[in-house]
Amino acid sequence: MYYPILRGKLHELSAIKELASLPISARCRPLLEPVNSSLNQIVACIDDLFGKGITPYVVINPTLGEYRNQGTNLYHSLQHNPRSSGKFAPCVKILSSFDTNSISLLQNTPNSAAYLVSDISPTAIPILNAANCTFANPLKVDATILQSVSRIVLYLDSFAKQRRNADYPPTSFYSNLHFTYRSYPNAIGVGDFTVMGEEYSEAGGPAYVVAIHMSHVQHQPSSAIHVKHFCSTSQPTSPSNPGGKFLEALNDLIAFDNSNPRYFDRTWGISELRNYHAIQHFPGLGVVKQLSVEHHMETICNFI
């Protein structure tokens, strides 16, 4: 099972709702972290996903966006909203071994999952074993704990995010965890932050260079995932003409796809990009990111 970790921003929520309409959605169960104090978008997403057979995990003590340093508990707000009540699984975000408030919240929230951001003390193993499941980064959590927790979702921040779009190479390695997680007998699935990366930002800056990130599985020799980056090259010192820069990057993507028709999975995301290329339309940078995220998630679901 694939467990993408998504933030409650419009285009990430739209991507998972569109993926939920596809047959492969049975292999996907997202973890959603709210970032806006208004719950309207996250509640609508929960309702939509549940109606399509997916019960998402939702972080009830978010720490990003408008919830930074607030110590919020959204469990009761979500459970008392008729559009989300009974349609999500609570998840408690634990920042470290010293995050005692969150560990206590995990113990006191029935059937909740644990989302470990970093390390945790071995003394917490019985608490984690009582949870629905535990999301853990194998690069940040001791191997003894990974082996001792009964139901674990292994995740990584795999996207090689660059400070500037102009800095992306043609191709970058993503991960092979989507294959190797099966070596853990207690692993129920694998997660990631798609092609958005774990680092959270409120909004993107001006688009001096427009980049389209497209994931693919390199089946030989290791079934590793790589990302091809298609970047505009004209006017890289000016934020003007983002639509023209998008079409420039898109032209490169379509030319590559035409020359290598079996390289990318035939996803809904790439189909939409091909449609925009056919009509030479720029849908906005948010939609471009959304389609890259959706292509990534569908590619992972096809592989899982």
C-alpha positions in Angstrom: 0.0 0.0 0.0 1.1 3.5 -0.8 0.7 6.3 1.8 1.6 9.7 0.3 2.0 12.4 2.8 0.2 15.5 1.6 -0.3 19.0 3.0 -3.8 20.5 3.0 -3.1 22.9 0.2 -5.6 23.3 -2.7 -3.6 21.6 -5.4 -2.3 18.7 -3.3 -5.8 18.0 -2.1 -7.1 18.2 -5.7 -4.4 15.8 -6.9 -5.5 13.1 -4.4 -9.2 13.6 -5.1 -8.5 13.1 -8.8 -6.4 10.0 -8.1 -9.2 8.6 -6.0 -11.3 8.4 -9.1 -8.9 6.0 -10.8 -9.0 2.2 -10.4 -5.6 2.1 -8.8 -6.8 4.2 -5.9 -7.3 1.0 -3.9 -3.6 0.9 -3.4 -3.4 4.4 -2.0 -4.2 5.8 1.5 -3.0 9.3 2.0 -1.9 11.0 5.2 -3.2 14.6 5.1 -1.9 17.4 7.3 -4.1 20.5 7.6 -2.3 23.9 7.1 -5.2 26.4 7.0 -7.2 27.4 10.0 -10.3 27.1 7.9 -11.1 23.4 7.7 -13.4 23.7 4.7 -11.0 22.4 2.1 -9.7 19.5 4.2 -13.2 18.5 5.2 -14.4 18.5 1.6 -11.4 16.4 0.7 -12.1 13.9 3.5 -15.8 13.6 2.4 -14.8 13.2 -1.3 -12.2 10.5 -0.6 -14.5 8.6 1.7 -17.2 8.6 -0.9 -14.7 7.0 -3.3 -13.8 4.3 -0.8 -10.7 5.9 0.9 -10.5 6.7 4.6 -7.5 9.0 4.8 -5.3 9.5 7.8 -5.5 13.1 9.0 -3.0 14.8 11.4 -5.1 16.1 14.3 -2.2 18.1 15.8 -0.7 19.9 12.8 2.4 22.0 13.1 2.6 23.7 9.6 1.2 26.8 8.1 -1.4 28.5 10.3 -1.0 25.8 13.0 2.7 26.5 13.6 3.4 26.7 17.4 -0.3 26.5 18.3 -0.6 23.1 20.0 -3.9 22.5 18.2 -6.1 19.4 18.5 -8.5 19.2 15.6 -10.0 15.8 16.4 -13.2 17.0 17.9 -13.7 19.7 15.2 -13.4 17.0 12.5 -15.5 14.5 14.3 -18.3 17.0 14.9 -18.4 18.1 11.3 -21.1 16.1 9.5 -19.0 16.0 6.3 -16.0 14.5 8.0 -17.3 12.7 11.0 -16.4 9.0 10.9 -14.7 9.4 7.5 -11.1 9.8 8.6 -8.5 8.0 10.8 -6.8 10.3 13.3 -3.0 10.5 13.2 -0.8 12.1 15.9 2.3 13.9 14.7 5.3 13.3 17.1 8.2 15.7 16.6 10.7 13.9 18.8 11.3 11.8 21.9 10.7 15.0 23.9 7.3 15.7 22.4 5.5 14.4 25.5 2.2 16.2 24.8 1.9 14.5 21.4 2.8 11.1 22.9 0.1 11.6 25.5 -2.4 12.6 22.8 -1.6 9.4 20.9 -2.4 7.4 24.0 -5.7 9.2 24.5 -7.0 9.2 21.0 -8.7 5.9 20.1 -7.5 4.0 17.0 -5.1 6.7 16.1 -1.9 6.4 14.0 1.5 7.8 14.9 3.5 10.0 12.6 7.2 10.2 13.7 9.0 13.2 12.3 12.3 12.1 13.8 13.5 9.8 16.6 11.6 8.4 19.5 12.6 6.6 22.7 12.5 2.8 22.9 10.2 3.3 25.9 7.5 4.4 23.5 7.4 1.0 21.6 4.4 -0.3 23.6 2.6 2.9 22.9 3.3 2.7 19.1 2.3 -1.0 19.1 -1.1 0.1 20.5 -1.5 2.6 17.6 -3.3 1.9 14.4 0.1 2.1 12.6 3.3 4.1 12.8 4.8 6.3 10.0 8.6 6.3 10.4 11.6 7.6 8.5 14.2 4.8 8.5 17.0 7.4 8.2 15.9 9.1 11.4 14.5 6.3 13.6 16.7 3.6 15.2 16.6 0.3 13.4 15.7 -1.5 16.7 12.5 0.5 16.9 11.7 0.0 13.2 11.9 -3.8 13.8 9.9 -3.7 17.0 6.8 -1.8 16.0 4.1 -4.1 14.8 2.6 -2.1 11.9 4.9 0.4 10.2 4.8 2.7 7.2 8.3 3.5 6.0 8.6 6.9 4.4 11.4 9.2 3.1 11.8 12.7 1.9 13.1 11.5 -1.4 12.7 14.5 -3.8 16.1 16.2 -4.5 14.6 19.7 -4.1 16.7 22.5 -5.4 16.8 26.1 -4.2 16.1 27.4 -7.8 14.3 25.6 -10.6 17.3 26.5 -12.8 19.5 24.2 -10.7 17.6 20.9 -11.5 19.7 18.5 -13.6 17.9 16.6 -16.4 17.4 13.6 -14.2 17.7 12.9 -10.4 17.5 9.8 -8.3 14.4 9.6 -6.1 14.3 6.4 -4.1 14.2 2.6 -4.1 12.3 2.4 -0.8 9.1 1.6 -2.7 10.7 -1.7 -3.5 13.0 -2.4 -0.5 10.3 -1.7 2.1 9.1 -5.2 1.5 12.2 -6.5 3.4 10.6 -5.4 6.6 8.1 -8.1 7.7 6.2 -5.5 9.9 5.9 -2.9 7.1 2.3 -2.4 5.8 3.4 0.1 3.2 5.6 3.0 2.0 5.1 6.7 2.0 6.8 9.9 0.6 6.2 13.6 0.1 5.7 13.1 -3.7 7.6 15.6 -5.8 6.8 18.4 -3.3 9.4 17.4 -0.7 9.1 17.5 3.1 10.1 21.2 3.4 7.0 23.3 3.7 6.6 26.7 2.2 3.5 28.9 2.3 3.7 29.9 -1.4 6.1 29.7 -4.3 8.1 32.7 -5.5 8.1 34.2 -9.0 8.7 31.7 -11.7 12.0 32.7 -13.2 12.3 29.2 -14.6 9.3 26.8 -14.9 10.0 23.2 -14.1 7.9 20.1 -14.7 8.9 17.1 -12.6 8.0 13.7 -14.0 8.6 10.5 -12.0 9.3 7.1 -13.6 10.3 3.6 -12.4 13.6 2.3 -13.8 12.7 -1.4 -13.7 16.3 -2.5 -14.5 18.4 -3.2 -12.6 16.9 -2.1 -9.3 13.3 -0.8 -9.7 14.5 2.6 -8.4 12.4 5.7 -9.0 14.0 8.6 -10.8 12.6 12.1 -11.7 13.1 13.8 -15.0 13.1 17.6 -14.8 11.9 19.6 -17.8 12.9 23.2 -17.3 12.4 26.4 -19.4 15.6 28.1 -20.5 14.4 31.5 -21.9 14.6 34.6 -19.8 16.0 32.9 -16.6 16.6 36.2 -14.9 13.1 37.5 -15.3 9.8 36.3 -13.8 7.9 37.5 -16.9 5.9 35.2 -19.3 5.4 32.1 -17.0 2.9 30.8 -19.6 5.4 30.9 -22.4 8.0 29.3 -20.1 5.6 26.5 -19.2 5.0 25.8 -22.8 8.7 25.7 -23.5 9.2 23.1 -20.7 6.1 21.2 -21.9 7.4 21.1 -25.4 10.6 19.4 -24.2 8.5 16.9 -22.1 6.3 16.0 -25.0 9.2 15.6 -27.4 10.9 13.3 -24.9 7.7 11.3 -24.3 7.1 10.9 -28.1 10.7 9.7 -28.5 10.5 7.4 -25.5 6.9 6.2 -25.3 7.4 3.5 -22.7 9.5 5.7 -20.3 6.6 7.3 -18.3 3.5 5.4 -17.1 0.4 6.4 -19.1 -1.1 8.4 -16.2 -4.0 10.8 -16.0 -1.5 13.5 -15.2 0.6 13.0 -18.3 -2.6 12.8 -20.4 -3.7 16.2 -19.1 -0.2 17.7 -19.9 -0.5 16.3 -23.4 -3.9 17.9 -23.7 -2.5 21.3 -22.6 0.3 20.9 -25.2 -2.2 20.1 -27.9 -4.1 23.3 -27.3 -1.0 25.3 -26.2 -2.7 26.3 -22.9 -1.1 27.4 -19.6 -3.4 26.3 -16.7 -1.4 28.1 -14.0 1.7 27.0 -12.0 -0.5 25.4 -9.3 -2.1 23.1 -11.8 1.3 22.2 -13.2 2.5 21.1 -9.8 -0.8 19.3 -9.2 -0.3 17.2 -12.4 3.3 16.4 -11.5 2.1 15.2 -8.0 -0.7 13.2 -9.5 1.6 11.6 -12.1 4.0 10.6 -9.3 1.3 9.1 -7.1 -0.3 7.1 -10.0 3.2 5.9 -11.0 3.8 4.6 -7.5 0.4 3.0 -7.3 1.0 1.2 -10.6 4.3 -0.1 -9.2 3.1 -1.0 -5.7 
